[in-house]
Amino acid sequence: MKPFLLILGSLAAVLIVSQLVMGLLILQGQATMRTAHQHSVYLTVAVSLVYIGWPIATIASMPKPSKP
């Protein structure tokens, strides 16, 4: 699971940086990037939610340690 989360985290970071770059390009007048930016936002949100939700679900499903 650790390699998968590392890959997913890296993908989330790349997508967030690409959001910044596309947003700056749109602000500079390249309106043709608008659709790509919108679809990239959806992908970024989905990847980030999986990246956050997977470890939380894994931690929540762990058995509680028995008290001696």
ZIQUIWO-V87264 format. One record per residue. N is the residue number from 0. OMEGA is omega in radians with two decimals (* if undefined). Layout:
N;OMEGA  N;OMEGA
This chain:
0;-3.10  1;3.11  2;3.12  3;3.13  4;3.08  5;3.11  6;-3.14  7;3.09  8;3.09  9;3.10  10;3.11  11;3.14  12;3.12  13;3.14  14;3.13  15;3.10  16;3.11  17;3.06  18;3.12  19;-3.12  20;3.14  21;3.09  22;3.10  23;3.10  24;3.11  25;3.13  26;3.13  27;3.02  28;3.12  29;-3.06  30;3.12  31;-3.14  32;-3.02  33;-3.11  34;3.10  35;3.13  36;-3.12  37;3.14  38;3.10  39;3.08  40;3.14  41;3.14  42;3.12  43;3.13  44;-3.13  45;-3.13  46;-3.14  47;3.12  48;3.08  49;-3.13  50;3.12  51;-3.04  52;-3.10  53;3.13  54;3.12  55;3.11  56;3.12  57;3.14  58;-3.13  59;-3.11  60;3.13  61;3.09  62;3.13  63;-3.14  64;3.13  65;3.13  66;-3.12  67;*
